[in-house]
Amino acid sequence: MALKSSVRIDRLIIVDALPFFPAAGDPNASVTSAKAMADGMRAGMLGAPTEIYQHQLKANLTGMTRSTERLELLAQWGLASDRNTTTQAMYEMFSTDLRDDLDNIHQPTLVMGSWAGYAKFGSTQASVRKTFVDQYRKLKDVRIELSENGQHILMWDDKSWLVAQVKQFISRLGR
């Protein structure tokens, strides 16, 4: 929105998102190098029989939140979502690289992420922080904060931390 919208945006808060997701696992990834993976994922998501798609959706929720009591709700939301739209969103997340465009954003920005969500892949808090810092390096006025406790659904997993970060960010800028 900050890159494309004609509406004035005062400040940005980004929750658990990277400008180019494939570079989380491979800092040298590019749109070209990620294309085959993105194309394969899209074909698999669209081509899977309904029961397999549903099974994969539920399996992918594991590790998204520490709030295991909410996994069924997440599954319901996922299953109620339009498969084509969900697939396209995932495809775009794997095939769009915004890192070089970030120098065109001039609003103060708070980026909140999860490091624990990457721990199952062998990541440490330091390595996840480096990933976020590297990916957001062209964003001039950015503050990056990583939750100690949350996985990818920070508003459930570490709600108090998230709210405190938002309040501090807003109060720092006034209003």
C-alpha positions, 0 to 999 in steps of 0.5 A, spaced: 500 500 500 505 504 501 508 503 494 502 503 490 496 507 494 495 515 492 492 515 499 497 518 504 499 513 509 502 516 516 506 510 518 506 502 517 506 496 522 508 490 518 506 483 522 510 477 520 511 478 513 518 479 509 519 483 503 521 476 499 519 470 503 524 465 499 530 469 501 528 467 508 531 460 507 536 462 501 538 469 502 541 469 495 534 467 492 531 471 486 524 471 483 527 467 477 530 462 482 524 461 486 519 461 480 519 453 479 518 452 486 512 458 486 509 454 479 510 447 482 506 450 489 501 453 485 500 447 480 500 442 486 495 447 490 490 447 484 491 440 482 490 436 488 484 433 490 479 436 495 481 431 500 488 432 499 488 439 499 484 439 505 489 435 509 495 439 506 492 445 509 491 442 516 498 439 516 501 446 514 498 449 520 502 446 525 507 450 527 503 457 525 501 458 532 502 456 540 495 457 541 493 449 539 486 450 541 485 455 535 488 450 530 481 448 528 478 455 527 484 456 523 483 450 519 475 452 518 478 459 516 482 456 511 477 451 508 472 456 507 477 461 503 477 460 496 482 456 493 484 460 487 485 466 491 489 463 497 493 459 491 494 466 488 496 469 494 501 464 496 504 464 489 505 472 489 508 471 496 513 466 493 514 470 486 514 477 488 520 481 491 519 488 494 526 488 497 529 493 492 522 497 492 523 499 500 527 505 498 521 508 496 517 508 502 518 514 507 514 512 512 516 510 519 515 503 520 514 497 525 516 490 523 514 485 528 516 478 527 517 471 530 523 468 531 520 462 534 516 460 528 523 459 524 526 455 530 523 448 527 528 449 521 534 450 525 534 458 526 536 462 532 533 468 534 540 472 531 539 468 524 532 470 524 534 478 526 539 478 521 534 475 515 529 481 517 534 486 518 537 484 511 531 484 507 528 490 510 535 494 509 533 499 504 527 501 508 530 508 511 525 508 518 524 501 520 524 498 527 524 491 527 522 487 533 522 479 534 517 476 539 520 471 544 514 467 545 510 468 538 510 463 532 506 466 526 500 468 529 503 473 534 496 476 535 494 470 539 501 467 541 504 474 544 498 479 544 501 483 550 507 484 547 504 485 540 499 490 543 505 494 547 509 494 541 504 498 537 502 502 543 510 504 543 510 505 536 504 510 535 506 514 542 513 515 539 510 518 533 505 522 537 497 522 536 
